[in-house]
């Protein structure tokens, strides 16, 4: 159980807590969701599919991929 919480920690932090370049208080999970919703023309099913892999990623991978998409 602790492993699952640790794996999603970055997803549950504010953008400003994870990235030095951000002053945004949006949670990383929400920022990614918003990004994919815009990219998928607000198609919820496609956004859910795009977000699913983040739940299995390490914190380092989440941070790397989020930074590439959101910076």
Protein Blocks (a to p, Z undefined) as FASTA:
>chain_A
ZZmmmmmmmmmpcfklmpmkbccfbdfklmmmmmmmmmnoopaklmmmmmmmmmmpcfkl
mmmmmmmmmZZ
